[in-house]
Amino acid sequence: MEKNFGTIEVQSFIDGERFSPYQWVILILCFLVVAADGFDTAAVGFIAPSLIGDWGITRAALGPVMSAALVGLGIGALAAGPAADRIGRKAVLALSVFFFGVWSLASAQASSIETLTAWRFLTGLGLGAAMPNAVTLMSEYAPARIRAVVVNTMFCGFSVGLSIGGLCAAWLIPHFGWQSVLVAGGLGPIVLTVLLLFLLPESAQFMVVRKRSAQHIARVLRRISNDSRLAEGAGVTFIAADTHTAGADKSALGLIVSRPYRFGTSMLWLAYFMGLLIFYLLTNWLPTLFKDAGFSAERAALTTSLFPLGGILGNLCLGWVMDKANPRRVNACAYVFAAVLVLTIGRGVADQFWLAVLIFLTGTAVTSAVTSMSALAASFYPTRSRATGVAWMLGIGRMGAVAGAMTGGLLMSMGLQFGAVFTLLAIPAIVAALALGALSRRDASPEASELDHEVGVPAE
């Protein structure tokens, strides 16, 4: 007679184990997905000067190409979340990486601005679908005690992808032309797709919720732990316990906007929207602001480069602190710090060295605050709607990216000076901080607590 080993709650099991070599493999694969995302997202920026020269077009004509992928990113994120909560994180992630790889290769064959715009939009769909599923899968395999720092470490891949893209473009374009950058941005994801299919597991929590075979779940968890309860043929039941589970009859999308989640969802969307507004306004317009302030072109470019440079260090530090304290309050404090920094810069800093330091710190605060929003969203939603919750926050946030680029242009057209623009940026930073503060207070109230919900998968 088969011995019954009782039940294993998957997330608690993962939380109680060390971060195993297998979880490192998952982290590396998700890191590579985000790095490929960073490379392809910035590809058009790398090849823009060559396109202007080869095709004889104006800088303004590249506007639709620059925005096409961004629009695709938003749509891809909105569509990918519900799909991943229905068919699985791994399948949608692998498909999206393959998709943006193929369309990046197609973009290399474009012979007109209209064709390139269309192909970049399709590339953006895949890019938008990849990011939320990498976040969701990684968060579901990371122990709670280090989840924020693990997810933020994964996001460092985006900065690495941007850097590699710039280095590759500098070497490839003179030797092989601008098309070679898009070819590299396509071949890499296609090779990565093969690795994902063979090495990446499906989320154990997702498999429990979808009532997949207990033997299959045990096989995956055995690669994390040698717990005897996971032995072949052991009579064990796997469960997934998620809080805030009112509305069990709703779709994943319906759940994240249902009454128990509606307030939190709106606050996450608002904070992420405001964060991306600041990030993209500064990313797009800092060189112009510095030049208008009297900087040389070289000095403007050098000082601007300090803004994203602080992101890697900020991601790791903020993730570590979030794992030690209330993560929503920690992230709210990061936005407050960003507000203080932009106000300081707005009041005028005469010394260029200290201005560079403040720009670096602003990039550290803004980038880490925006990046850490994904970890907050992943921890806020239950398993059956987690991918949708993360994806929709990322998708809605892309509107903030567009708003940031457009707002910067509007402020430039109004003739606002360097200090005034930075001072105004304190407003969205404070709004984001207030949104996360309100979410933290709401979750601390007695009305916010819900009964745990368990879904069992008995061994056959």
Number of C-alpha atoms within 10 A of each C-alpha: 3 7 10 13 13 12 16 17 17 21 19 14 14 20 17 12 13 12 16 13 11 19 19 14 13 21 23 16 21 27 25 23 29 27 25 29 28 24 29 30 24 18 23 21 14 22 20 16 12 16 20 14 10 11 11 9 12 11 11 8 12 19 11 18 22 19 17 20 28 25 22 24 26 25 24 29 30 26 17 28 32 23 17 26 24 18 13 20 25 20 17 22 28 25 18 26 29 25 23 30 30 21 24 29 22 20 24 19 15 15 10 10 16 14 15 22 21 19 24 29 27 24 32 31 27 31 33 32 33 33 26 32 30 27 27 27 28 25 23 23 27 25 21 17 14 18 24 30 22 25 28 26 23 26 29 23 23 23 20 19 23 22 17 16 24 19 12 16 23 15 13 16 16 11 10 11 16 23 22 20 27 25 19 22 28 27 16 18 27 20 13 18 23 13 13 22 15 8 13 22 19 19 20 26 25 25 21 27 19 17 16 15 16 24 22 15 24 25 15 16 20 16 12 19 18 10 12 10 18 21 14 12 15 19 19 22 21 27 25 24 20 19 15 17 21 16 15 12 9 12 16 26 19 17 24 26 15 16 12 18 20 13 17 23 21 16 22 27 25 22 29 29 27 27 30 27 27 28 23 21 22 23 18 16 17 21 22 18 22 19 16 14 13 10 16 13 12 11 15 19 16 13 20 24 18 19 25 21 18 21 27 21 15 24 28 22 16 24 26 20 16 23 17 13 10 11 23 23 19 22 28 24 20 26 31 21 21 27 25 17 22 24 20 17 21 19 13 13 14 9 8 12 11 12 16 18 14 19 24 20 23 27 27 25 27 28 27 28 32 24 25 27 24 27 24 19 24 27 19 22 24 21 26 25 25 31 33 33 34 31 33 28 28 31 29 19 24 25 18 26 24 18 19 25 21 16 18 23 14 12 14 17 9 9 10 13 15 20 18 17 21 23 18 16 22 23 16 20 26 22 20 29 30 20 22 28 18 18 19 18 12 15 13 11 9 8 9 12 14 13 11 12 15 16 17 18 23 18 18 11
